[in-house]
């Protein structure tokens, strides 16, 4: 199993450009999430999905769109990039583990918006 | 709202020193508690977890006990190594949200010197 994969690893955008961050998992997990990590802020939830065709907003959803057409893929779209979206983005998938859940993280995408 | 507070770093120790990283939480339900570790340039990895009061999670010499009376989940290790240098995140998950919403502390950077 490759686990959770993310592409690209690094990206530089100009303000106003759009792009899609890719995330895929091969563990057949139903639940997937996107987080952003900023210095001194920990990780904050952007959007999440509880299964194909079902998504919902997290703590910081503004400026981002998601869709979930398959179990494996959960892309994150930036429609019009802003400098405030400069961050490291992590995708995670979740498995049931007994009475709780465990999240598995991808390696991250470092995005800079100029 | 639900939140996690962990001690601010950086924490600087010599090899073989004792480590404690404090973590307290606020939650309306009965959360599962986690410690994640992030090595430089990598994603987050689950270090240990506890799902109910008085549970002790342990892994790689690290331990943490779920204390409901003090709403705490402090991370400890008896003898740290240089390879333990990383950022450590305390997190909680409210089980009824089906694992989709991990709430993270801001992270504590540990630096161990030989």
Interface residues (C-beta under 8 A of the other chain):
Chain A: X4 X31 X33 X35 X40 X41 X42 X43 X44 X45 X48 X49 X50 X56 X58 X90 X92 X94 X95 X96 X98 X99 X100 X101 X102 X103 X104 X105 X106 X107 X108
Chain B: X4 X32 X36 X42 X43 X44 X45 X46 X49 X51 X52 X89 X93 X95 X98 X99 X100 X101 X102 X104 X105 X106 X107
